[in-house]
Amino acid sequence: MNRQQEQIRQMTNDLQALMRRLQDLSNAYKSLEPLLLRLDSLLNGR
């Protein structure tokens, strides 16, 4: 049972790290979104 508890703890830690990474990526996208939209407009001649 100790092994299972350790595996669950490790998976929980991994999931939390992935959630933080996803949040960081989401924040990066939000900050870049206006630039991406502007670049898209320039590339499409609008």
C-alpha positions in Angstrom: 0.0 0.0 0.0 2.9 2.4 0.7 4.0 2.0 -2.9 0.5 2.9 -4.2 0.4 6.0 -2.0 3.8 7.1 -3.2 2.7 6.6 -6.8 -0.4 8.6 -6.2 1.6 11.4 -4.5 4.0 11.4 -7.5 1.1 11.5 -10.0 -0.5 14.4 -8.0 2.8 16.3 -8.1 3.2 15.7 -11.8 -0.4 16.8 -12.5 0.2 20.0 -10.5 3.4 20.7 -12.4 1.5 20.2 -15.7 -1.3 22.4 -14.6 1.2 25.2 -13.7 2.8 24.8 -17.2 -0.5 24.9 -18.9 -1.4 28.1 -17.0 2.0 29.6 -18.0 1.3 28.8 -21.6 -2.2 30.2 -21.4 -0.8 33.5 -19.9 1.8 33.6 -22.6 -0.9 33.2 -25.3 -3.0 35.9 -23.7 -0.1 38.3 -23.8 0.8 37.5 -27.4 -2.8 37.4 -28.7 -3.0 41.1 -29.7 0.3 40.8 -31.6 -0.7 37.6 -33.3 -4.0 39.2 -34.4 -2.1 42.3 -35.7 0.4 40.1 -37.5 -2.4 38.0 -39.1 -4.1 41.3 -40.3 -0.8 42.5 -41.8 -0.2 39.2 -43.5 -3.7 39.0 -44.9 -3.6 42.6 -46.2 -6.3 44.0 -44.0 
